[in-house]
Amino acid sequence: MEFKQIQELIKIINKSNISELNVEDGDFKITIKQNQSEAPQYVAVPQVMPQMMQQQAAPAPAAPQSASPATAAAPQAAPANDKLITVKSPMIGTFYRSAGPDKPSYVNVGDEVKNGQVLCIIEAMKLFNEIESEITGTIVKVLVDDASPVEYDQPLFLVEP
């Protein structure tokens, strides 16, 4: 096996969820292991942090009156999010907005969706699972990039009923 082939294998492993790869080519044997300490990067913590910051920021504006221009924006943003419904991932997998690279997205921002309409696909263990809407409303925001890994219960879409 050539050095360039080994480099390509390492690049592929780094971009995937594979933790270990063993390759045997005649007498040549190689094992490539990925560092397991990087796994927490896939945890959906950033989605929780803004909510915690909003909850902590809400009581603080009442005391300082000099910060009224900065605090005026926060209360206006919160009511807009109160009526939005978050569509969350029912499984771990890879998120796809369309059935194929040359196909149009199932839904886009501003689209009206109905109960039972397909919103996206999540690939898990080589199975493509259609994720259907459980509500009727309008897509306000797509929270995940196409072909990105998603975790269980990770927010995918914001829908205004």
C-alpha positions as CSV (number, residue, x, y, z in Angstrom):
1,M,0.0,0.0,0.0
2,E,1.4,3.4,-0.9
3,F,1.7,6.3,1.4
4,K,-0.9,8.4,-0.5
5,Q,-3.4,5.6,-0.1
6,I,-2.8,5.5,3.7
7,Q,-3.2,9.3,3.9
8,E,-6.6,9.0,2.0
9,L,-7.8,6.3,4.4
10,I,-6.9,8.6,7.4
11,K,-8.8,11.5,5.8
12,I,-11.9,9.3,5.2
13,I,-11.8,8.0,8.8
14,N,-11.5,11.5,10.3
15,K,-14.6,12.6,8.3
16,S,-16.7,9.5,9.3
17,N,-18.0,8.0,12.5
18,I,-15.7,5.0,12.2
19,S,-13.6,4.4,15.3
20,E,-11.2,1.8,13.9
21,L,-10.2,0.4,10.5
22,N,-8.1,-2.7,9.8
23,V,-6.7,-3.2,6.3
24,E,-4.8,-6.3,5.2
25,D,-3.1,-6.4,1.7
26,G,-0.9,-9.6,1.5
27,D,1.8,-9.3,4.1
28,F,0.9,-5.6,4.7
29,K,-1.4,-4.9,7.7
30,I,-2.4,-1.5,9.1
31,T,-4.8,-0.5,11.8
32,I,-6.1,3.1,12.0
33,K,-7.9,4.2,15.2
34,Q,-9.7,7.4,15.6
35,N,-9.3,9.3,18.9
36,Q,-12.5,8.7,20.9
37,S,-12.2,12.0,22.9
38,E,-13.6,13.8,19.9
39,A,-17.0,12.1,20.2
40,P,-18.6,14.9,22.3
41,Q,-18.5,17.2,19.3
42,Y,-21.8,15.5,18.1
43,V,-23.7,16.3,21.2
44,A,-26.5,18.9,20.6
45,V,-25.4,21.1,23.5
46,P,-25.4,24.4,21.5
47,Q,-29.1,24.1,21.1
48,V,-29.6,24.1,24.9
49,M,-27.3,26.9,25.8
50,P,-29.2,29.8,24.1
51,Q,-32.4,28.7,25.9
52,M,-30.5,28.7,29.2
53,M,-29.1,32.2,28.4
54,Q,-32.5,33.6,27.6
55,Q,-33.9,32.3,30.9
56,Q,-31.0,33.8,32.8
57,A,-31.3,37.1,30.9
58,A,-35.0,37.5,31.6
59,P,-34.8,38.4,35.3
60,A,-31.7,40.6,35.0
61,P,-33.3,43.4,32.9
62,A,-35.7,44.5,35.7
63,A,-33.0,45.7,38.0
64,P,-30.7,47.9,35.8
65,Q,-32.7,50.6,34.1
66,S,-29.7,52.0,32.2
67,A,-29.6,48.9,30.0
68,S,-33.1,49.4,28.6
69,P,-32.0,49.6,24.9
70,A,-30.2,46.2,25.1
71,T,-33.0,44.5,27.1
72,A,-35.8,45.8,24.8
73,A,-34.6,43.4,22.0
74,A,-34.6,40.3,24.2
75,P,-38.3,40.4,25.3
76,Q,-39.4,41.0,21.7
77,A,-37.4,37.9,20.5
78,A,-38.8,35.6,23.2
79,P,-42.6,35.9,22.3
80,A,-41.8,35.2,18.7
81,N,-40.2,31.8,19.7
82,D,-43.1,31.0,22.1
83,K,-45.5,30.2,19.3
84,L,-43.0,28.2,17.2
85,I,-43.0,24.5,17.4
86,T,-39.7,22.6,17.1
87,V,-39.6,19.4,15.0
88,K,-37.0,17.1,16.5
89,S,-35.1,14.1,15.2
90,P,-36.6,10.8,16.3
91,M,-33.3,9.0,15.8
92,I,-29.5,9.3,15.3
93,G,-28.4,9.4,11.7
94,T,-27.6,11.6,8.8
95,F,-30.0,14.4,7.9
96,Y,-31.0,14.9,4.2
97,R,-33.4,17.6,3.0
98,S,-34.1,15.8,-0.3
99,A,-34.5,12.2,-1.7
100,G,-31.3,12.7,-3.7
101,P,-28.6,15.2,-4.7
102,D,-30.4,16.1,-7.9
103,K,-33.9,16.2,-6.3
104,P,-35.6,19.3,-4.8
105,S,-35.8,19.7,-1.0
106,Y,-38.9,18.3,0.6
107,V,-39.5,21.6,2.4
108,N,-38.0,25.1,2.4
109,V,-38.4,28.1,4.6
110,G,-41.8,29.7,4.0
111,D,-43.4,26.4,2.8
112,E,-46.8,25.4,4.2
113,V,-46.7,21.8,5.6
114,K,-49.6,19.5,6.6
115,N,-49.8,16.8,9.1
116,G,-48.2,13.7,7.6
117,Q,-46.1,15.5,5.0
118,V,-42.5,14.4,4.6
119,L,-40.1,17.0,5.9
120,C,-36.7,15.2,5.4
121,I,-35.0,11.9,5.5
122,I,-32.7,10.5,8.2
123,E,-30.3,7.8,7.2
124,A,-29.6,5.3,9.9
125,M,-27.6,2.1,9.3
126,K,-28.2,2.3,5.5
127,L,-31.9,2.7,6.0
128,F,-33.6,5.9,4.8
129,N,-36.4,7.0,7.2
130,E,-38.8,9.6,6.1
131,I,-39.6,12.1,8.8
132,E,-43.2,13.4,8.6
133,S,-44.7,16.5,10.1
134,E,-46.9,16.0,13.1
135,I,-48.4,19.5,12.8
136,T,-49.8,21.8,10.1
137,G,-48.1,25.2,9.7
138,T,-45.3,27.1,8.0
139,I,-41.6,26.3,8.0
140,V,-39.8,29.2,9.7
141,K,-36.3,27.9,9.9
142,V,-34.2,24.8,8.9
143,L,-31.8,24.2,11.8
144,V,-29.6,21.5,10.3
145,D,-27.4,21.5,7.2
146,D,-28.0,18.9,4.5
147,A,-25.9,15.7,5.0
148,S,-25.1,16.5,8.6
149,P,-25.1,14.1,11.5
150,V,-28.0,14.5,13.9
151,E,-28.6,13.2,17.4
152,Y,-31.8,11.8,19.0
153,D,-34.1,14.7,19.9
154,Q,-32.0,17.3,18.1
155,P,-34.1,20.2,16.7
156,L,-34.4,20.0,12.9
157,F,-37.1,22.6,11.9
158,L,-39.0,25.5,13.5
159,V,-42.7,25.5,12.4
160,E,-45.3,28.2,13.0
161,P,-48.7,26.6,13.5
